[in-house]
Amino acid sequence: MTTLFDSAPGFDQPIAVLKHCHDRIRKQLATLEKLLAHLPVHGADQEAQQAAQALLKYFTQAAPLHHEDEEMDLLPTLETTAKAEDAELLNKLLPEILKQHLQMTAQWTHLEKQLKQIQDGSSAQLSQHDVRQFSEIYQQHMQTEETHIAPMAKRLFSEAQMQKLGAAMQARRGIPPSSH
């Protein structure tokens, strides 16, 4: 049976799941940009309210899980596995990645307040500055991970480490292990 939707990779491919999350983040950032253009013309109409609701749901539920995947499982496993040049690169990138997580969280608090007001129709104000800051941090962050972190993990992790990472990600989302 074919579906109209792209199916997400399974947790037996945890790096592919993380990349799929990035694709979803990019879609949400595009929605945020569209909302920015929509509001001055249409105000906080039903379409704007629905977009705000979807953004709020994604960035308060799914995005924090993605950050936890990285901070609690992916990056610590890389730290214990990486040697030589990989370890050097990781030591350079890790502080920046963690700083970006904090920046995204801080920037989200500004956007979240605005989006809640758009969602309930009480305001049609969305700061272009806040949207751009949030989007830029995320874009840089995903670029670093896709260019350096994911390829390193794919190259260095054993099958057992990949399974452990996937199982942790699955458990974090409250999804029971599938019985094959």
Secondary structure as the mmCIF struct_conf table of DSSP 4:
data_model
#
loop_
_struct_conf.conf_type_id
_struct_conf.id
_struct_conf.beg_label_comp_id
_struct_conf.beg_label_asym_id
_struct_conf.beg_label_seq_id
_struct_conf.end_label_comp_id
_struct_conf.end_label_asym_id
_struct_conf.end_label_seq_id
BEND BEND1 LEU A 4 PHE A 5
HELX_LH_PP_P HELX_LH_PP_P1 ASP A 6 GLY A 10
TURN_TY1_P TURN_TY1_P1 PHE A 11 ASP A 12
BEND BEND2 GLN A 13 GLN A 13
HELX_RH_AL_P HELX_RH_AL_P1 PRO A 14 HIS A 42
BEND BEND3 ALA A 44 ALA A 44
HELX_RH_AL_P HELX_RH_AL_P2 GLN A 46 LYS A 57
HELX_RH_PI_P HELX_RH_PI_P1 TYR A 58 ALA A 62
HELX_RH_AL_P HELX_RH_AL_P3 ALA A 63 GLU A 68
HELX_RH_PI_P HELX_RH_PI_P2 ASP A 69 LEU A 74
HELX_RH_AL_P HELX_RH_AL_P4 LEU A 75 THR A 81
HELX_RH_AL_P HELX_RH_AL_P5 ALA A 84 GLN A 119
TURN_TY1_P TURN_TY1_P2 ASP A 120 GLY A 121
BEND BEND4 SER A 122 SER A 122
HELX_RH_AL_P HELX_RH_AL_P6 GLN A 128 THR A 144
HELX_RH_PI_P HELX_RH_PI_P3 GLU A 145 ILE A 149
HELX_RH_AL_P HELX_RH_AL_P7 ALA A 150 LEU A 156
HELX_RH_AL_P HELX_RH_AL_P8 GLU A 159 ARG A 172
TURN_TY1_P TURN_TY1_P3 ARG A 173 GLY A 174
HELX_LH_PP_P HELX_LH_PP_P2 ILE A 175 SER A 178
#
